[in-house]
Amino acid sequence: MPKGKGKGPQGKRITLKVAKNSMRVLFNGRRRLELSKMGIAVFPKCLLELADVEEIDLSRNMIRKIPNIIEKFQNLMWLDLHSNQIDELPPEIGTLRNLTYLNLCNNKLTTKGLPEELTLLRNLRTLNLGLNCLESIPTTLGSLKELIELGLFDNSLTIIPKSVKKLPKIERMNVKRNPLPEFAKEEEPIDTIKRIESLYLVEKKDLCNSCLQTCQGERDELHRLEEMTPAPPEKPDFTSLTTPNSTAIDNQEEWRIK
C-alpha cells in the first residue's frame, strides 16, 4: 500500500516559513497566526517555534485532533478552531490559563469529548460550542465565572444546568435549536375577547327589581357608548385651493438646477 494511503485526508503541509508569513500584528499589539481556510488536516508541529503568540486562527480547516502540545502555547489568549472535524479536546487545553476566547463551533464534539480540565480556563469570557454533537454539558462549566458569551445552539441538549444558567457575568447565551423542554410546547394564544358561554332569555316581568335595574343599566351604558362612537370623517374638500404648484411653476427658473 502506498505511503499515507488509508489514513484520511492529508491536507496541506504548513512549513515554518508559511506560518511566519501568516503572522499578523493587531492594533492592540497582539500577534495572530492566521491559518484559516488552508486545507490543514493535522495541527502543524512547526507552530511550536511560534509558541509565544497570543492568538491563533485555525478555523475552516480539516483538523480532527488537537494534540497535547497545545499546552506549550502559554501566552495564548484567543483560539479559533471553528469549522473543523474535532471530536474531542485534550486535557491539556486546561493549561491555557490566559485564554479569554475559545471558538469550537461547527465541529464534531461530543459530551465525552469535553475534558473536565476545560473548567480550569477561569479567564474565559467567550466560549462557542454551537453546531456540535453535544447531548449534555458538564455542570462544572458553572465554574467559568468570567464567562460573558456562551454558544450552545444546534446541539442535542435537553437541559441546561442551573450552574450554567446562573453564571454571574453571562450576558448572551444562545441555546436555539436544541430539544429543550421549554421550547417544545408552543404557548397557547391568549384570548383577549370575553366570550359568553351561556345566554338566558327571560321576560322583563320575570326579573326581580335588582336584576331588572342591572340589565337596564348595562343597556343604557351600551347605548351611551354607541352614541360616543365617532362618525367616519367626510371626504376632504379642496375646491377653495388654487392650482397645485402654481407658485412653483411661476418661479421655477429661480430654483431649477441647470
C-alpha positions, 0 to 999 in steps of 0.5 A: 500500500502506498505511503499515507494511503488509508489514513484520511485526508492529508491536507496541506503541509504548513512549513515554518516559513508559511506560518511566519508569513501568516503572522499578523500584528493587531492594533492592540499589539497582539500577534495572530497566526492566521491559518484559516481556510488552508486545507490543514488536516493535522495541527502543524508541529512547526507552530511550536517555534511560534509558541509565544503568540497570543492568538491563533486562527485555525478555523475552516480547516480539516483538523480532527485532533488537537494534540497535547502540545497545545499546552506549550502555547502559554501566552495564548489568549484567543483560539479559533478552531471553528469549522473543523472535524474535532471530536474531542479536546485534550486535557491539556487545553486546561493549561491555557490559563490566559485564554479569554476566547475559545471558538469550537463551533461547527465541529464534531464534539461530543459530551465525552469529548469535553475534558473536565480540565476545560473548567480550569480556563477561569479567564474565559469570557467567550466560549462557542460550542454551537453546531456540535454533537453535544447531548449534555454539558458538564455542570462544572462549566458553572465554574467559568465565572468570567464567562460573558458569551456562551454558544450552545445552539444546534446541539442535542441538549435537553437541559441546561444546568442551573450552574450554567444558567446562573453564571454571574457575568453571562450576558448572551447565551444562545441555546436555539435549536436544541430539544429543550423542554421549554421550547417544545410546547408552543404557548397557547394564544391568549384570548383577549375577547370575553366570550359568553358561554351561556345566554338566558332569555327571560321576560322583563316581568320575570326579573326581580327589581335588582336584576331588572335595574342591572340589565337596564343599566348595562343597556343604557351604558351600551347605548351611551357608548354607541352614541360616543362612537365617532362618525367616519370623517367626510371626504376632504374638500379642496375646491377653495385651493388654487392650482397645485404648484402654481407658485412653483411653476411661476418661479421655477427658473429661480430654483431649477438646477441647470 
